[in-house]
Amino acid sequence: MIAAAVLRCAVIDASSLGTLLGAWGLQLESVAAGADIPGSFWGDEEAGLIAGRLYVRPDTPAHSALHEACHYICMSANRRSRLHTDAGGGYDEENGVCYLQILLASYLPGMGMKRMLQDMDRWGYSFRLGSARAWFEQDASDARQWLIDHGVLDAGGQPTFKLRQV
């Protein structure tokens, strides 16, 4: 199975991930190998969200952890206050989430943007240009602008380390 080749949370530095997520008030919670992951929308090894906690197991893909964390960052305060399992959100927000998870991969030692883009393709993320990299480099200006408009990125496209503002 190709998806098995993605970077897992057991391999990345948990303290780096926890510190990164903590910048937005999100707490990283480790779940024992083989245990059910609380708040996991997709089940299996996928990360879970409940309130201000992101749940991962050692076999959780790092891209899944960042994707769910980015949902927390990008959702409205109203949805965040009721968050349990289903992050919801529309098309524009989902694109913003994908864009942000790619940017944030650079903050994780051993991951980086290149690996994130590869893992998104390996896992089956679908982009109309055929790959996460092509989308990010050629077709994601609307996602970037959405993040800027909502205060998640600054005008230069860098993370503000603030939750969605509007």
MARFI-686161 format. One line per field, with one value per atom (N, C-alpha, C): residue number from 1; residue in three letters; x negated, y, z. Coordinates in nm, 4 decimals. Atoms other than C-alpha are relative to their C-alpha. Layout:
# MARFI-686161
seq: [NUM	...]
type: [ALA	...]
X: [X	...]
Y: [Y	...]
Z: [Z	...]
This chain:
# MARFI-686161
seq: [1	1	1	2	2	2	3	3	3	4	4	4	5	5	5	6	6	6	7	7	7	8	8	8	9	9	9	10	10	10	11	11	11	12	12	12	13	13	13	14	14	14	15	15	15	16	16	16	17	17	17	18	18	18	19	19	19	20	20	20	21	21	21	22	22	22	23	23	23	24	24	24	25	25	25	26	26	26	27	27	27	28	28	28	29	29	29	30	30	30	31	31	31	32	32	32	33	33	33	34	34	34	35	35	35	36	36	36	37	37	37	38	38	38	39	39	39	40	40	40	41	41	41	42	42	42	43	43	43	44	44	44	45	45	45	46	46	46	47	47	47	48	48	48	49	49	49	50	50	50	51	51	51	52	52	52	53	53	53	54	54	54	55	55	55	56	56	56	57	57	57	58	58	58	59	59	59	60	60	60	61	61	61	62	62	62	63	63	63	64	64	64	65	65	65	66	66	66	67	67	67	68	68	68	69	69	69	70	70	70	71	71	71	72	72	72	73	73	73	74	74	74	75	75	75	76	76	76	77	77	77	78	78	78	79	79	79	80	80	80	81	81	81	82	82	82	83	83	83	84	84	84	85	85	85	86	86	86	87	87	87	88	88	88	89	89	89	90	90	90	91	91	91	92	92	92	93	93	93	94	94	94	95	95	95	96	96	96	97	97	97	98	98	98	99	99	99	100	100	100	101	101	101	102	102	102	103	103	103	104	104	104	105	105	105	106	106	106	107	107	107	108	108	108	109	109	109	110	110	110	111	111	111	112	112	112	113	113	113	114	114	114	115	115	115	116	116	116	117	117	117	118	118	118	119	119	119	120	120	120	121	121	121	122	122	122	123	123	123	124	124	124	125	125	125	126	126	126	127	127	127	128	128	128	129	129	129	130	130	130	131	131	131	132	132	132	133	133	133	134	134	134	135	135	135	136	136	136	137	137	137	138	138	138	139	139	139	140	140	140	141	141	141	142	142	142	143	143	143	144	144	144	145	145	145	146	146	146	147	147	147	148	148	148	149	149	149	150	150	150	151	151	151	152	152	152	153	153	153	154	154	154	155	155	155	156	156	156	157	157	157	158	158	158	159	159	159	160	160	160	161	161	161	162	162	162	163	163	163	164	164	164	165	165	165	166	166	166]
type: [MET	MET	MET	ILE	ILE	ILE	ALA	ALA	ALA	ALA	ALA	ALA	ALA	ALA	ALA	VAL	VAL	VAL	LEU	LEU	LEU	ARG	ARG	ARG	CYS	CYS	CYS	ALA	ALA	ALA	VAL	VAL	VAL	ILE	ILE	ILE	ASP	ASP	ASP	ALA	ALA	ALA	SER	SER	SER	SER	SER	SER	LEU	LEU	LEU	GLY	GLY	GLY	THR	THR	THR	LEU	LEU	LEU	LEU	LEU	LEU	GLY	GLY	GLY	ALA	ALA	ALA	TRP	TRP	TRP	GLY	GLY	GLY	LEU	LEU	LEU	GLN	GLN	GLN	LEU	LEU	LEU	GLU	GLU	GLU	SER	SER	SER	VAL	VAL	VAL	ALA	ALA	ALA	ALA	ALA	ALA	GLY	GLY	GLY	ALA	ALA	ALA	ASP	ASP	ASP	ILE	ILE	ILE	PRO	PRO	PRO	GLY	GLY	GLY	SER	SER	SER	PHE	PHE	PHE	TRP	TRP	TRP	GLY	GLY	GLY	ASP	ASP	ASP	GLU	GLU	GLU	GLU	GLU	GLU	ALA	ALA	ALA	GLY	GLY	GLY	LEU	LEU	LEU	ILE	ILE	ILE	ALA	ALA	ALA	GLY	GLY	GLY	ARG	ARG	ARG	LEU	LEU	LEU	TYR	TYR	TYR	VAL	VAL	VAL	ARG	ARG	ARG	PRO	PRO	PRO	ASP	ASP	ASP	THR	THR	THR	PRO	PRO	PRO	ALA	ALA	ALA	HIS	HIS	HIS	SER	SER	SER	ALA	ALA	ALA	LEU	LEU	LEU	HIS	HIS	HIS	GLU	GLU	GLU	ALA	ALA	ALA	CYS	CYS	CYS	HIS	HIS	HIS	TYR	TYR	TYR	ILE	ILE	ILE	CYS	CYS	CYS	MET	MET	MET	SER	SER	SER	ALA	ALA	ALA	ASN	ASN	ASN	ARG	ARG	ARG	ARG	ARG	ARG	SER	SER	SER	ARG	ARG	ARG	LEU	LEU	LEU	HIS	HIS	HIS	THR	THR	THR	ASP	ASP	ASP	ALA	ALA	ALA	GLY	GLY	GLY	GLY	GLY	GLY	GLY	GLY	GLY	TYR	TYR	TYR	ASP	ASP	ASP	GLU	GLU	GLU	GLU	GLU	GLU	ASN	ASN	ASN	GLY	GLY	GLY	VAL	VAL	VAL	CYS	CYS	CYS	TYR	TYR	TYR	LEU	LEU	LEU	GLN	GLN	GLN	ILE	ILE	ILE	LEU	LEU	LEU	LEU	LEU	LEU	ALA	ALA	ALA	SER	SER	SER	TYR	TYR	TYR	LEU	LEU	LEU	PRO	PRO	PRO	GLY	GLY	GLY	MET	MET	MET	GLY	GLY	GLY	MET	MET	MET	LYS	LYS	LYS	ARG	ARG	ARG	MET	MET	MET	LEU	LEU	LEU	GLN	GLN	GLN	ASP	ASP	ASP	MET	MET	MET	ASP	ASP	ASP	ARG	ARG	ARG	TRP	TRP	TRP	GLY	GLY	GLY	TYR	TYR	TYR	SER	SER	SER	PHE	PHE	PHE	ARG	ARG	ARG	LEU	LEU	LEU	GLY	GLY	GLY	SER	SER	SER	ALA	ALA	ALA	ARG	ARG	ARG	ALA	ALA	ALA	TRP	TRP	TRP	PHE	PHE	PHE	GLU	GLU	GLU	GLN	GLN	GLN	ASP	ASP	ASP	ALA	ALA	ALA	SER	SER	SER	ASP	ASP	ASP	ALA	ALA	ALA	ARG	ARG	ARG	GLN	GLN	GLN	TRP	TRP	TRP	LEU	LEU	LEU	ILE	ILE	ILE	ASP	ASP	ASP	HIS	HIS	HIS	GLY	GLY	GLY	VAL	VAL	VAL	LEU	LEU	LEU	ASP	ASP	ASP	ALA	ALA	ALA	GLY	GLY	GLY	GLY	GLY	GLY	GLN	GLN	GLN	PRO	PRO	PRO	THR	THR	THR	PHE	PHE	PHE	LYS	LYS	LYS	LEU	LEU	LEU	ARG	ARG	ARG	GLN	GLN	GLN	VAL	VAL	VAL]
X: [-0.0855	0.0000	-0.0886	0.0807	-0.1486	0.0139	-0.0230	0.0086	-0.0883	0.0863	-0.2128	-0.1319	0.1265	-0.5080	0.0039	-0.0069	-0.3838	-0.0676	0.0651	-0.5626	0.1036	-0.0914	-0.4019	-0.0413	0.0270	-0.3753	-0.1077	0.1041	-0.6034	-0.1391	0.1307	-0.8869	-0.0331	0.0272	-0.8446	-0.0182	0.0245	-0.9483	0.1303	-0.1280	-0.6349	-0.0071	0.0088	-0.7639	0.0045	-0.0074	-0.8115	0.1432	-0.1398	-0.4583	0.0837	-0.0744	-0.3196	-0.0252	0.0342	-0.5033	0.0652	-0.0612	-0.3848	0.1500	-0.1441	-0.0217	0.0368	-0.0243	-0.0457	0.0041	-0.0036	-0.1024	0.1431	-0.1408	0.2712	0.0899	-0.0787	0.3811	0.0532	-0.0433	0.4217	-0.0941	0.0789	0.3052	-0.0120	0.0251	0.1461	0.0175	-0.0250	0.2712	-0.0413	0.0420	0.0996	0.0935	-0.0863	0.3109	-0.0866	0.0790	0.1663	0.0188	-0.0056	0.0850	0.1160	-0.1112	0.3897	0.1303	-0.1219	0.6365	0.0785	-0.0804	0.9263	-0.0452	0.0391	0.8449	0.1251	-0.1175	1.0992	0.0098	-0.0230	1.2536	-0.0462	0.0450	1.1285	0.1209	-0.1118	1.3746	-0.0080	0.0189	1.2265	-0.0294	0.0320	1.1310	-0.1389	0.1299	0.8394	-0.1096	0.1136	0.5124	0.0082	-0.0137	0.6437	0.0122	-0.0029	0.5991	0.1436	-0.1321	0.8938	-0.0028	-0.0155	1.0216	0.1204	-0.1084	1.2271	-0.0395	0.0267	1.2458	-0.1413	0.1355	0.8865	-0.1058	0.0945	0.7230	-0.0074	0.0263	0.5648	-0.0551	0.0367	0.5388	-0.0717	0.0766	0.2765	-0.0533	0.0685	0.1345	-0.1350	0.1294	-0.2179	0.0137	-0.0172	-0.0807	0.0818	-0.0730	0.1134	-0.0927	0.0830	-0.0171	-0.0213	0.0299	-0.1904	0.0863	-0.0839	0.0070	0.1405	-0.1319	0.3299	0.0012	0.0093	0.2166	0.0021	0.0026	0.1365	0.1303	-0.1260	0.4522	0.1083	-0.1033	0.6798	-0.0323	0.0391	0.4811	0.0345	-0.0293	0.5228	0.1503	-0.1444	0.8988	0.0325	-0.0233	0.8934	-0.0380	0.0496	0.6919	0.0929	-0.0747	0.9120	0.1506	-0.1448	1.2612	0.0394	-0.0509	1.4781	-0.0012	-0.0009	1.4755	0.1256	-0.1248	1.8379	-0.0117	0.0175	1.7569	-0.1040	0.1049	1.4417	0.0558	-0.0565	1.6476	0.0844	-0.0835	1.8609	-0.0721	0.0747	1.5861	-0.0042	0.0106	1.6189	0.0036	0.0167	1.4912	0.0112	-0.0212	1.6361	-0.0356	0.0449	1.4413	0.0894	-0.0887	1.6864	-0.0755	0.0612	1.6188	0.0332	-0.0316	1.6731	-0.1226	0.1038	1.4698	-0.1188	0.1090	1.2681	-0.0824	0.0707	1.1839	-0.0854	0.0761	1.0760	-0.1275	0.1194	0.8393	-0.0989	0.0870	0.7042	-0.0699	0.0565	0.6505	-0.1148	0.1045	0.4538	-0.1221	0.1113	0.2433	-0.0796	0.0666	0.1683	-0.0775	0.0729	0.0725	-0.1312	0.1231	-0.1834	-0.1005	0.0907	-0.3288	-0.0539	0.0411	-0.3373	-0.0936	0.0912	-0.5229	-0.1451	0.1365	-0.8344	-0.0427	0.0302	-0.8125	-0.0264	0.0230	-0.8485	-0.1291	0.1247	-1.2015	0.0287	-0.0185	-1.2154	0.1185	-0.1143	-0.9026	-0.0274	0.0205	-0.9230	0.1078	-0.1024	-0.7096	-0.0090	0.0162	-0.8545	0.0613	-0.0542	-0.7694	0.1516	-0.1448	-0.4232	0.0692	-0.0596	-0.3462	-0.0011	0.0089	-0.4670	0.1016	-0.0909	-0.2660	0.1462	-0.1377	0.0501	0.0352	-0.0236	0.0163	0.0102	-0.0017	-0.0616	0.1296	-0.1202	0.2421	0.1264	-0.1147	0.4739	0.0740	-0.0614	0.5481	0.0168	-0.0298	0.7028	-0.0009	0.0088	0.6116	0.0157	-0.0308	0.7273	-0.1223	0.1219	0.3698	-0.0802	0.0600	0.2807	-0.0918	0.0862	0.0542	0.0125	-0.0021	0.0354	-0.0997	0.1015	-0.2812	0.0479	-0.0503	-0.1268	0.1086	-0.1052	0.1771	-0.0611	0.0592	-0.0329	-0.0751	0.0836	-0.2665	0.0749	-0.0627	-0.0215	0.1476	-0.1458	0.3391	0.0569	-0.0480	0.3623	0.0050	-0.0017	0.3645	0.1285	-0.1251	0.7298	-0.0065	0.0152	0.6449	-0.0893	0.0914	0.3559	0.0734	-0.0726	0.5790	0.1058	-0.0989	0.8500	-0.0667	0.0725	0.5930	-0.0415	0.0355	0.4754	0.1245	-0.1245	0.8343	0.0526	-0.0484	0.9035	-0.1052	0.0991	0.5890	-0.0910	0.0837	0.4180	-0.1401	0.1280	0.1413	-0.0086	0.0178	-0.0076	-0.0031	-0.0032	-0.0198	-0.1126	0.1116	-0.3522	0.0167	-0.0265	-0.1977	-0.0618	0.0592	-0.3596	0.1021	-0.0952	-0.1695	-0.0057	-0.0094	-0.0484	0.0018	-0.0160	-0.0100	0.1211	-0.1280	0.3416	0.1083	-0.1159	0.6673	0.0771	-0.0844	0.9110	0.0668	-0.0505	1.0200	0.1438	-0.1361	1.3413	0.0675]
Y: [-0.1189	0.0000	0.1233	-0.1215	0.3352	0.0915	-0.0888	0.5246	-0.0338	0.0393	0.3281	0.0761	-0.0705	0.5315	0.1434	-0.1367	0.8561	0.0095	-0.0262	1.0103	-0.0100	0.0229	0.9056	0.0830	-0.0799	1.0923	-0.0622	0.0647	0.8337	0.0435	-0.0350	0.9586	0.1486	-0.1432	1.3343	0.0305	-0.0418	1.5168	0.0516	-0.0365	1.5290	0.1341	-0.1286	1.8243	0.1156	-0.1045	2.0266	0.0183	-0.0083	1.9424	0.0642	-0.0573	2.0229	0.1483	-0.1424	2.3551	0.0791	-0.0669	2.4474	0.0176	-0.0074	2.3672	0.0896	-0.0838	2.5413	0.1486	-0.1409	2.8713	0.0460	-0.0321	2.8564	-0.0476	0.0480	2.7195	-0.1402	0.1380	2.3670	-0.0943	0.0943	2.0877	-0.1337	0.1307	1.7723	-0.1073	0.1120	1.4519	-0.1290	0.1286	1.1192	-0.1102	0.1145	0.8051	-0.1250	0.1237	0.4582	-0.0712	0.0788	0.2446	-0.0984	0.0924	0.0472	0.0475	-0.0523	0.2513	0.0845	-0.0896	0.4360	0.1436	-0.1403	0.7994	0.0836	-0.0838	1.0301	0.1115	-0.1117	1.2819	-0.0199	0.0247	1.1133	-0.0142	0.0027	1.1854	-0.1218	0.1091	0.9231	-0.1335	0.1237	0.6674	-0.0503	0.0628	0.4263	0.0824	-0.0715	0.6147	0.1515	-0.1437	0.9598	0.0791	-0.0872	1.2456	0.0373	-0.0391	1.3555	0.1367	-0.1329	1.6912	0.0017	-0.0276	1.7659	0.1262	-0.1303	2.1237	0.0446	-0.0484	2.2489	-0.1074	0.1115	1.9057	-0.0754	0.0804	1.7233	-0.1336	0.1344	1.3466	-0.0737	0.0787	1.1330	-0.1259	0.1221	0.7823	-0.0029	0.0098	0.6786	-0.0231	0.0286	0.5555	0.1055	-0.1088	0.8757	0.0685	-0.0726	1.0324	0.1448	-0.1382	1.3637	0.0972	-0.0897	1.5185	0.0088	0.0001	1.4176	0.0876	-0.0836	1.5797	0.1477	-0.1411	1.9063	0.0410	-0.0340	1.8932	0.0314	-0.0236	1.8610	0.1232	-0.1200	2.1239	0.1260	-0.1161	2.3607	0.0251	-0.0217	2.3015	0.0819	-0.0736	2.4217	0.1476	-0.1360	2.7294	0.0789	-0.0676	2.8100	0.0095	-0.0060	2.7569	0.1240	-0.1154	3.0330	-0.0299	0.0165	3.0924	-0.0731	0.0667	2.9767	-0.1514	0.1436	2.6397	-0.0587	0.0481	2.6081	-0.0259	0.0154	2.6496	-0.1267	0.1204	2.3454	-0.1211	0.1006	2.1367	-0.1362	0.1395	1.7624	-0.0880	0.0986	1.5299	0.0569	-0.0483	1.6970	0.1479	-0.1388	2.0140	0.0813	-0.0706	2.1004	0.0999	-0.1027	2.4065	-0.0207	0.0039	2.4888	-0.0179	0.0196	2.4624	0.0940	-0.0969	2.7824	-0.0262	0.0302	2.6923	-0.1257	0.1240	2.3405	0.0277	-0.0368	2.4876	0.0755	-0.0712	2.7238	-0.0949	0.1013	2.4273	-0.0730	0.0722	2.2389	0.0881	-0.0925	2.5445	0.0203	-0.0248	2.6127	-0.1220	0.1183	2.2524	-0.0157	0.0046	2.2723	0.0995	-0.1005	2.5938	-0.0446	0.0359	2.4609	-0.1197	0.1146	2.1461	0.0445	-0.0527	2.3648	0.0229	-0.0215	2.4144	-0.1299	0.1297	2.0425	-0.0624	0.0654	1.9026	-0.1395	0.1295	1.6029	-0.0084	0.0017	1.6994	0.0945	-0.0978	2.0174	-0.0064	-0.0113	2.1261	-0.1112	0.1021	1.8808	-0.1318	0.1259	1.5804	0.0089	-0.0161	1.7196	-0.0167	0.0092	1.7583	-0.1446	0.1411	1.4027	-0.0849	0.0802	1.2585	0.0277	-0.0314	1.4411	-0.0762	0.0761	1.2843	-0.1502	0.1430	0.9403	-0.0404	0.0315	0.9569	0.0115	-0.0102	1.0545	0.1322	-0.1314	1.4233	0.0255	-0.0168	1.5283	0.1478	-0.1361	1.8457	-0.0022	0.0026	1.9397	0.0079	-0.0041	1.9992	-0.1297	0.1324	1.6418	-0.0275	0.0227	1.6943	0.1166	-0.1049	1.8871	0.1106	-0.1006	2.0597	0.0923	-0.0827	2.1785	0.0940	-0.0849	2.3058	0.1135	-0.0991	2.4841	0.1081	-0.0948	2.6469	0.0767	-0.0610	2.7268	0.0359	-0.0141	2.7233	0.0320	-0.0171	2.8102	0.1453	-0.1408	3.1891	0.0362	-0.0263	3.1871	-0.0514	0.0541	2.9678	0.0916	-0.0921	3.1959	0.1282	-0.1242	3.5027	-0.0201	0.0299	3.3370	0.0047	0.0006	3.2815	0.1406	-0.1394	3.6436	0.0765	-0.0705	3.7743	-0.0351	0.0444	3.5745	0.0135	-0.0307	3.6875	-0.1145	0.1155	3.3456	0.0176	-0.0374	3.4663	0.1516	-0.1435	3.8137	0.0305	-0.0402	4.0103	-0.0645	0.0660	3.8420	-0.1511	0.1436	3.4948	-0.0824	0.0725	3.4042	-0.0164	0.0211	3.2562	0.1122	-0.1012	3.5134	-0.0654	0.0759	3.2411	0.0486	-0.0387	3.3726	-0.0887	0.0725	3.1831	0.0874	-0.0733	3.2821	0.1167	-0.1225	3.6379	0.0329	-0.0333	3.6679	-0.1216]
Z: [0.0000	0.0000	0.0000	0.0129	-0.1064	0.1218	-0.1135	0.1869	0.1190	-0.1110	0.4258	-0.0017	0.0136	0.2969	0.0529	-0.0515	0.4527	0.1365	-0.1285	0.7499	0.1120	-0.1128	1.0786	0.1210	-0.1196	1.4092	0.0877	-0.0796	1.5729	-0.0431	0.0545	1.3524	0.0195	-0.0178	1.3945	0.1482	-0.1370	1.7088	0.0614	-0.0614	1.9251	0.0705	-0.0694	2.1258	-0.0997	0.1027	1.8051	-0.0479	0.0418	1.6945	0.1095	-0.1119	2.0386	0.0167	-0.0100	2.0501	-0.1124	0.1142	1.7013	0.0216	-0.0201	1.7808	0.1169	-0.1166	2.1152	-0.0313	0.0406	1.9339	-0.0266	0.0248	1.8493	0.1142	-0.1130	2.1874	-0.0168	0.0245	2.0525	0.0737	-0.0799	2.2827	-0.0718	0.0602	2.1400	0.1058	-0.0900	2.3042	-0.0697	0.0552	2.2410	0.0460	-0.0267	2.2214	-0.0171	0.0061	2.2815	-0.1338	0.1239	1.9786	0.0070	0.0090	1.8695	0.0618	-0.0627	2.0762	-0.1004	0.0828	1.9159	0.0231	-0.0101	1.8431	0.0225	-0.0257	2.0082	-0.1051	0.0899	1.7716	-0.1429	0.1362	1.4546	-0.0925	0.0934	1.1736	-0.0914	0.0951	0.9392	0.0667	-0.0694	1.2040	-0.0336	0.0210	1.1757	0.0669	-0.0584	1.2251	-0.0154	0.0247	1.1284	0.1304	-0.1173	1.3783	0.0372	-0.0495	1.5918	0.0663	-0.0606	1.7164	0.0928	-0.0935	2.0234	0.0750	-0.0623	2.1462	-0.0377	0.0262	2.1777	0.0093	-0.0090	2.1642	-0.1324	0.1190	1.8713	0.0477	-0.0427	1.9225	-0.1126	0.0967	1.7472	0.0674	-0.0418	1.7738	-0.0693	0.0685	1.6757	-0.1503	0.1430	1.3397	-0.0741	0.0669	1.2667	-0.0993	0.0971	0.9457	0.0457	-0.0379	1.0159	-0.0793	0.0792	0.7298	0.0582	-0.0617	0.9063	0.1248	-0.1197	1.2313	-0.0382	0.0413	1.0534	-0.0666	0.0671	0.8413	0.1028	-0.1012	1.1433	0.0844	-0.0745	1.3340	-0.0799	0.0848	1.0398	-0.0096	-0.0083	1.0471	0.1243	-0.1240	1.4074	-0.0167	0.0206	1.3096	-0.0929	0.1063	1.0085	0.0227	-0.0195	1.1485	0.0792	-0.0739	1.2902	0.1494	-0.1457	1.6644	0.0453	-0.0348	1.6804	-0.0207	0.0244	1.5210	0.0936	-0.0895	1.7298	0.1396	-0.1343	2.0486	0.0130	-0.0010	1.9496	-0.0590	0.0751	1.7916	0.0696	-0.0435	1.8313	-0.1243	0.1067	1.5575	-0.1416	0.1368	1.2444	-0.0082	0.0108	1.1620	-0.0928	0.0917	0.8834	-0.0864	0.0838	0.6708	-0.1459	0.1418	0.3075	-0.0871	0.1023	-0.0105	0.0199	-0.0143	0.0404	0.1258	-0.1243	0.3982	-0.0154	0.0203	0.2977	-0.0803	0.0759	0.0403	0.0875	-0.0933	0.3058	0.0952	-0.0891	0.5385	-0.0690	0.0737	0.2719	-0.0225	0.0229	0.1909	0.1289	-0.1282	0.5576	0.0476	-0.0457	0.6336	-0.0765	0.0787	0.3532	0.0559	-0.0579	0.4967	0.1358	-0.1355	0.8523	0.0045	0.0048	0.7478	0.0129	-0.0102	0.7272	0.1449	-0.1407	1.1035	0.0757	-0.0650	1.1742	-0.0502	0.0404	1.1718	-0.0562	0.0626	0.9399	-0.0939	0.0913	0.7473	-0.1160	0.1056	0.5423	-0.1068	0.1036	0.2499	-0.1037	0.1043	-0.0008	0.0445	-0.0504	0.2163	0.0167	-0.0145	0.2955	-0.1348	0.1335	-0.0755	-0.0505	0.0402	-0.1459	0.0757	-0.0815	0.1418	-0.0341	0.0401	0.0354	-0.1278	0.1233	-0.3095	0.0295	-0.0334	-0.1639	0.0680	-0.0764	0.0629	-0.0851	0.0895	-0.2209	0.0025	0.0130	-0.1752	-0.1499	0.1424	-0.5046	-0.0381	0.0504	-0.6915	-0.1514	0.1434	-1.0398	-0.0898	0.0810	-1.1596	0.0109	-0.0039	-1.0671	0.1171	-0.1159	-0.7660	0.0975	-0.1017	-0.4415	-0.0350	0.0350	-0.5615	-0.1123	0.1100	-0.8889	0.0499	-0.0566	-0.6987	0.0818	-0.0897	-0.4356	-0.0778	0.0740	-0.6884	-0.1080	0.1174	-0.9694	0.0155	-0.0015	-0.8508	0.1377	-0.1372	-0.4823	0.0454	-0.0399	-0.4896	0.0745	-0.0705	-0.3802	0.1441	-0.1356	-0.0796	0.0839	-0.0693	0.0145	0.0374	-0.0268	-0.0159	0.1077	-0.1032	0.1950	0.1376	-0.1274	0.4716	0.0406	-0.0283	0.4457	0.0453	-0.0327	0.4499	0.1386	-0.1308	0.7668	0.1107	-0.1014	0.9494	0.0396	-0.0323	0.9468	-0.0578	0.0610	0.7117	-0.0066	0.0198	0.6890	-0.1503	0.1411	0.3619	-0.0807	0.0675	0.2785	-0.0104	0.0091	0.3104	0.1104	-0.1126	0.6417	0.1129	-0.1102	0.9391	0.1029	-0.1054	1.1925	0.1381	-0.1238	1.4587	0.0790	-0.0566	1.5178	-0.0611	0.0506	1.4857	-0.0968	0.0964	1.2112	0.0702	-0.0607	1.2811	-0.0391	0.0450	1.0782	-0.0575]
